[in-house]
């Protein structure tokens, strides 16, 4: 086990948390790739902020069972 000063551990924890929280209005490259894999030909240009949030939730918070269907439903709105 290596020694890490408490401040360094706290900084690492904050950075890890910040990486998990999406605060922008765009999908990440990983999210776009996953959506493209699940729904080939999905049109991801001109999405509303609500659609982006819903897509992120479907990808990261779902059970994975109906994710492709959920994405198609979101994109159809």
C-alpha positions as CSV (number, residue, x, y, z in Angstrom):
1,X,0.0,0.0,0.0
2,X,1.4,3.4,-1.0
3,X,1.2,6.4,1.2
4,X,-1.1,9.2,-0.1
5,X,-1.5,12.5,1.8
6,X,-5.1,13.2,2.8
7,X,-5.3,16.2,0.6
8,X,-4.3,14.1,-2.4
9,X,-6.9,11.5,-1.6
10,X,-9.5,14.2,-1.2
11,X,-8.6,15.7,-4.6
12,X,-8.8,12.3,-6.2
13,X,-12.2,11.8,-4.7
14,X,-13.5,15.2,-5.9
15,X,-12.1,14.6,-9.5
16,X,-13.7,11.1,-9.6
17,X,-17.1,12.6,-8.5
18,X,-16.8,15.4,-11.0
19,X,-16.2,12.9,-13.8
20,X,-19.5,11.2,-13.0
21,X,-21.6,14.3,-13.0
22,X,-22.6,15.6,-16.5
23,X,-23.0,19.4,-16.5
24,X,-22.8,20.0,-20.3
25,X,-25.4,19.9,-23.1
26,X,-23.6,17.3,-25.2
27,X,-23.3,13.6,-25.2
28,X,-19.8,12.2,-24.6
29,X,-18.1,10.3,-27.4
30,X,-18.6,7.1,-25.3
31,X,-22.3,7.8,-25.0
32,X,-22.6,8.5,-28.8
33,X,-20.7,5.3,-29.6
34,X,-22.9,3.2,-27.3
35,X,-26.1,4.7,-28.7
36,X,-24.8,4.0,-32.3
37,X,-24.2,0.4,-31.3
38,X,-27.6,0.0,-29.8
39,X,-29.5,1.9,-32.4
40,X,-27.6,1.9,-35.7
41,X,-28.3,5.0,-37.7
42,X,-29.5,7.0,-34.7
43,X,-29.7,10.7,-35.5
44,X,-27.9,12.6,-32.6
45,X,-27.8,16.1,-34.1
46,X,-30.1,18.8,-32.8
47,X,-31.0,17.1,-29.6
48,X,-32.7,19.1,-26.9
49,X,-31.2,19.3,-23.4
50,X,-34.1,17.1,-22.1
51,X,-33.3,14.4,-24.7
52,X,-29.6,14.5,-23.8
53,X,-30.4,14.0,-20.2
54,X,-32.9,11.2,-20.9
55,X,-30.4,9.5,-23.1
56,X,-27.7,9.7,-20.5
57,X,-30.1,8.3,-17.9
58,X,-31.2,5.4,-20.2
59,X,-27.5,4.5,-20.8
60,X,-26.2,4.8,-17.2
61,X,-29.2,4.2,-14.9
62,X,-31.2,1.6,-16.7
63,X,-31.2,-2.1,-16.3
64,X,-29.9,-2.7,-19.8
65,X,-32.9,-4.8,-20.8
66,X,-34.8,-2.2,-22.9
67,X,-32.1,0.3,-23.4
68,X,-32.3,0.3,-27.2
69,X,-36.1,0.6,-27.1
70,X,-35.8,3.5,-24.6
71,X,-33.3,5.3,-26.9
72,X,-35.5,4.9,-29.9
73,X,-38.4,6.3,-27.9
74,X,-36.4,9.3,-26.7
75,X,-35.2,10.1,-30.2
76,X,-38.7,9.9,-31.7
77,X,-39.9,12.8,-29.5
